[in-house]
Amino acid sequence: MNAWLVAAAALVFLTGLVHSWMGEVRIFRHLRRGGIVPTCGEPALRDYQTRIVWASWHLVTIGGWAQAALLMWLAQPVNRAASAGLIEAILAAALAAGAGLVLWSNRGRHLGWVALLLAAAFVLMSSR
């Protein structure tokens, strides 16, 4: 197995886990009236808007876990040989773009950009 891709997969999976957990603890628990899906977004957000923000938040985690699964698949030499580097390039670009978006949007205060950029670097290192 390619250790760089395993490290990238583990980092992306852990980042997703921390992302969802921190969102629940720091944001969404304050927006609940009793159910699992938050509905108290007033006055800034309407009920349906709060619901879509919650779903979108966790959708990011699911996307990250899909990337982690692909990275684990690629970490196996027989699978990686069949990809000819295209999947790695797409994943590295997506991770780096995500890092840039998080860095820019929060002026560096949200540390998710560090994990995403590091995972992109791990993917790029896997081809060396």
C-alpha positions as CSV (number, residue, x, y, z in Angstrom):
1,M,0.0,0.0,0.0
2,N,1.1,3.6,-0.7
3,A,1.6,5.2,2.7
4,W,1.1,8.7,1.4
5,L,-2.4,7.9,0.1
6,V,-3.2,6.0,3.4
7,A,-2.1,9.1,5.3
8,A,-4.2,11.4,3.1
9,A,-7.3,9.1,3.4
10,A,-6.9,9.0,7.2
11,L,-6.5,12.7,7.4
12,V,-9.5,13.4,5.2
13,F,-11.7,11.0,7.1
14,L,-10.6,12.4,10.5
15,T,-11.2,16.0,9.2
16,G,-14.7,15.0,8.2
17,L,-15.4,13.5,11.6
18,V,-14.1,16.5,13.4
19,H,-16.0,18.8,11.0
20,S,-19.4,17.2,11.7
21,W,-18.7,16.8,15.4
22,M,-17.6,20.4,15.9
23,G,-20.6,21.7,13.8
24,E,-23.0,19.8,16.0
25,V,-21.3,21.0,19.2
26,R,-20.5,24.6,18.3
27,I,-23.3,25.5,15.9
28,F,-26.3,23.2,15.5
29,R,-27.0,22.3,19.1
30,H,-28.0,25.9,19.7
31,L,-30.5,25.8,16.8
32,R,-32.6,22.8,17.9
33,R,-36.0,22.6,19.4
34,G,-35.8,18.9,20.3
35,G,-35.2,16.9,17.1
36,I,-32.0,16.0,15.4
37,V,-32.4,18.4,12.5
38,P,-32.1,22.0,13.8
39,T,-34.9,24.4,13.1
40,C,-34.2,27.5,15.2
41,G,-32.4,29.7,12.8
42,E,-34.3,32.9,13.6
43,P,-34.0,35.7,13.3
44,A,-31.2,35.5,10.7
45,L,-32.5,32.3,9.0
46,R,-35.9,30.8,8.4
47,D,-36.7,27.2,9.4
48,Y,-36.1,25.7,6.0
49,Q,-32.8,27.7,5.6
50,T,-31.5,26.3,8.8
51,R,-32.4,22.8,7.7
52,I,-30.5,23.1,4.4
53,V,-27.4,24.6,6.2
54,W,-27.4,21.6,8.5
55,A,-27.8,19.1,5.6
56,S,-25.1,21.0,3.6
57,W,-22.7,21.0,6.5
58,H,-22.8,17.2,6.8
59,L,-22.8,16.7,3.0
60,V,-19.3,18.2,3.0
61,T,-18.3,15.5,5.4
62,I,-19.9,12.8,3.2
63,G,-18.0,14.1,0.2
64,G,-14.7,14.1,2.2
65,W,-15.4,10.5,3.2
66,A,-15.9,9.6,-0.4
67,Q,-12.5,11.1,-1.2
68,A,-11.0,9.1,1.7
69,A,-12.5,5.9,0.3
70,L,-11.0,6.7,-3.1
71,L,-7.6,7.4,-1.6
72,M,-7.7,4.1,0.3
73,W,-8.6,2.3,-3.0
74,L,-5.8,4.1,-4.7
75,A,-3.3,3.2,-1.9
76,Q,-3.4,-0.4,-3.2
77,P,-0.8,-0.8,-6.0
78,V,-2.9,-2.9,-8.3
79,N,-5.8,-0.3,-8.2
80,R,-3.4,2.7,-8.5
81,A,-1.7,1.3,-11.6
82,A,-5.1,1.3,-13.4
83,S,-5.8,4.9,-12.6
84,A,-2.8,6.3,-14.4
85,G,-2.6,9.3,-12.1
86,L,-5.9,10.9,-13.2
87,I,-7.8,10.2,-10.0
88,E,-4.9,11.3,-7.9
89,A,-4.7,14.6,-9.8
90,I,-8.5,15.2,-9.5
91,L,-8.4,14.4,-5.7
92,A,-5.4,16.6,-5.1
93,A,-6.9,19.5,-7.0
94,A,-10.2,19.2,-5.2
95,L,-8.5,19.0,-1.8
96,A,-6.3,22.0,-2.6
97,A,-9.3,24.0,-4.0
98,G,-11.2,23.3,-0.8
99,A,-8.2,24.4,1.3
100,G,-8.0,27.6,-0.7
101,L,-11.7,28.3,-0.3
102,V,-11.7,27.7,3.5
103,L,-8.5,29.8,3.8
104,W,-9.9,32.7,1.8
105,S,-13.4,32.6,3.2
106,N,-12.3,32.7,6.9
107,R,-9.0,34.6,6.5
108,G,-7.2,31.6,8.0
109,R,-9.2,31.4,11.2
110,H,-10.8,28.1,10.4
111,L,-8.0,25.5,10.5
112,G,-9.7,23.1,8.1
113,W,-7.6,24.6,5.3
114,V,-4.5,23.2,6.9
115,A,-5.8,19.6,6.9
116,L,-7.1,19.9,3.4
117,L,-3.8,21.3,2.0
118,L,-1.8,18.7,3.9
119,A,-4.0,15.9,2.4
120,A,-3.5,17.4,-1.1
121,A,0.3,17.4,-0.5
122,F,0.1,13.7,0.7
123,V,-1.7,12.8,-2.6
124,L,1.0,14.6,-4.7
125,M,3.8,12.9,-2.7
126,S,2.3,9.5,-3.5
127,S,3.4,9.8,-7.1
128,R,7.1,10.3,-6.1
